[in-house]
Amino acid sequence: MNPPDLLSFNDFGGDWTAYETELNRVFMTEIARGGLTFRGENVSCRRYDEVAGRWASFWHLVQEGKVEEDRLPDLRRCERLCWVPWVIRNGVQHAEIDEWQNTRKSETNTLLWYREEYLVILGRRNGYWLLRSAYCTEKSGRISQLRRERDAYNGI
């Protein structure tokens, strides 16, 4: 069982506006309003603060950077946007998706890591899950940190 095909910027002839429109369509239909559930509870997305008519979660899934106001589009994140619902739906039973929990700033997160390549982060809320982020894990230092965290959680 493999993730969906990548949604390439080149498929839109380099037209960023058309690409962003399609990315937002995927986000709205497959993620924000896609009826996603994890462990029997709904997965929700942050809507506010909207920017340019797009939900806050949308921007967090397709851009990178530490300072919210200075984030820039990340084509690897954009290409894999359709992987978000796939990872969430398959996380519990797929052998190549590792699951563990961590705590950041007093919040407990559940991490779903596909082939040590793509990470989806869900925050536990009262009766639902919040989609916090998703991104490619390509930096060796970050991969090592996630491996240590996962292995410690699993008692390895």
N, C-alpha and C positions, 0 to 999 in steps of 0.2 A: 504494500500500500504506500503510494508516494504522494507527496503534496501536489497541489495544483501547479500548472505551468506558471512560469514567471510572467508578469505583466510588464513588458519592456517599453521603455521610453521610445526606443527606435521604432516600435510598432506604430507609433503616432507621428512618425516622420519628423521627430524633433520639435513638435508643437506642444510646448509646455502647458498651455491653456487646455488643450484637448486631453492631454494626459492627466492633468490634475482633475478635470471634470470626471474622467473615467475612474480615477482612484477614489474620488468622493462618492461616486455611484456605488462602487464595490463596498466602500466603508458603510454607507447608509443601508444598502440592501442585505449585505452578508454579515455585517458586524453589529452596527448600532440597532438595526431593526430586523436582524436575521434570526431572532428567536434562539440565540445561543444559550446553552446551559452547560454548567460544569458541576459534576457531582450532584445533579438533581436540582440545582438552583440557577436562576437567571444570571447572565453576565450582562452588566450595564457599562455604559461609556459616559465619560464626562462631556457634557454639552457646553457648559460655560467655562470660561469666557470664549464666546465664538469670535473668530477672526475671519473677515471676508466671507461671512455666511457659512463657515465651516466649523464643525464642532471642535472643541479643544482636544478631544481624544484623537480626532483625525490628524491634526497637526503633529501630535506627539508620536503617532505611528509612522509618519512619513518624513519627519525631520529629525535632525540630531543637533546636539549642543547642550551645554550645561545651563546657560542663561536662556530662559523661555523666550524673551524678546529678541534674542540673537540667533535663534535656531535656523538652520538652513536645510533645504531638501537633501535627502540621502537616497540616491537612486537604488541602492541595495534594499533599503527599507521599503521603498515604493514598489519595487518589483515583487516583493514577497508579501504585500498587504493581504492577498488572498490566502496566505498561509496561516494567518491569525485564526480564522474560524476552524480551519483544518486541524491545527495543533490543539485547540481547545476541545474540539469534538473527539479527537483521537488520543488525547493525552493519557487517559486512564488505561487504555488497553494496548497502545502501540509500543512494541518492544524498543523502538529507537527514540522514544520520548521519555527522558528522565524527569521525575517530579520530586521536588523537595520544598521545604519552607525556609525562609530567612526572615530576619527582622531588620528593618531600616527605620530609624527615627521613631521607635516605639510602635511601628506598624508591622504586622506579620503578613508576608507575601507568600504566595505559592508560585513556584517557578516551573515552567514546562520548557525543557530544552531539547530541541530536535537535532539529533546527530552532532551535538556540540557546535551547531552552526547557527541556529535560530532560537531565540529565547522569547517566550511570552510570559509576562508577569501579571498575575491576578492578585488583587487585594481582597481579603475577606472582610465583608461587611455584615450587618445584621440582616440575614435572610437572603443575601445575594452576593455576587462577586463583582468587583470593579476591575475592568481592564485597565491596568496601569501603564503598560508599555509593551513593546515588542521590537526586537532589533536583531541584526546579525552580530554574531560573536566571532570577530575575525582577528582581534588583537590578542597576541599570545599571552600577555599579562592578564587580560580579562578572562581568557579561557582557563588559565591556571587557577585564578581566584575562584571561578565558578566550580571547577573540578574539586578543589579543596573543600569548598562549602558543601557541595553535593555529597562528597564522600564522607565528610564529618557527620552530616545529617543522617546518612545511611549506615553509620558505624563502621565504615571501611578504613 
